[in-house]
Amino acid sequence: MATAQAQPNIALIKYWGKRDIRRNLPAVGSLSLTLDALWTRMEVKFSADMGEDHLRIDGESAGDMLPRISRCLDKVVGSERPRAAVESNCNFPIAAGLASSAAAFSALVVAANRACIDAPELFEASVIDAVTSRNTIDSARLAGAASGSAARSLYAGIVGLSVGENEIDVATLLPPEDWRLRVVVAVTERGQKPMASGDAMILSEKTSPFYSSWVVNQEQDLDVARCAVSARDFEKLAAVAEHNCLKMHSVMWTSRPPVVYWNKGTLACMQAIRELQADGEPVFFTMDAGPQVKAICLPDNEARVTRILRDIEAVETVMRSGLGSGAKILDDA
Ligand code: DP6
């Protein structure tokens, strides 16, 4: 049995679209922040005595997510594997646009690697050899095959993901201690999102007239963002991240039928952040496949940003986070 913890990551330059659906290869590169205060813990236990896989999320049996988990385990330790009992716990709302699948699948791969190595009697020697020789990028590719954004949660701090012909590459661009960015998450709705991001991006590719220009222009945004990160230029990062986020949502909105994840709280938070910007505060917003607003700021203005967002009527709760480590084994679990 092994337990791993991973934190969600928030993309500043977004992944939206698939180059290859079967391998879940993204159409575009991305850049993200791995958080520290939000987490998912995954416990994996392989057993020769079980006839099928089991999954519990926060103590409840979760049959609908099970096929994706089983497919991921098949890739990590082979489809001839023993069945597994998987327990997932997380300290934030899932499937609500807070990158819960990123944290879940990155933790799952790391926990399954270790659970396999710790129970060699249950696996073929060739599987043990393959798992033992696996490094972080191999695990990131496995996590990314399950959920594109999950590949980034294997890495700490500010993370860049690029897409080659056949595979992705992922790396930390800046470790957490090198730029103390803060993320204030305004939760405007706890319910599950109307459409899974994977399905929505396939719909966008098929139907949005803006999709092809989104893909073509992504490299330019990534270049600007990488430069801003290496120069720790907050203003430059803010401008390109907001622009990229609004472009992704424009592609969603112009899909048929439209994919709209925002609610009135989302708009109220964006408005409040724009007012803070007009008042000279270093802060910017980003939203993913859900109505929550993530405000990125610096330690000195975190208190004000938090206060302003918390006071918005449609905001249910506010969570705060710094940047953290990549997925790792919890040895004392
Ligand atoms: C809007 O990683 O959830 O959060 O690969 O289909 O599982 P699948 O998609 P997923 O998509 C994330 C989309 C996003 C942007 C991002 O995180 O880059």
Residues whose N, C-alpha, C, O or C-beta is under 5 A from the ligand:
A	BS01	DP6	A11 I13 K14 Y15 S30 S101 A146 S147 G148 S149 A150 S197 G198 D288 A289
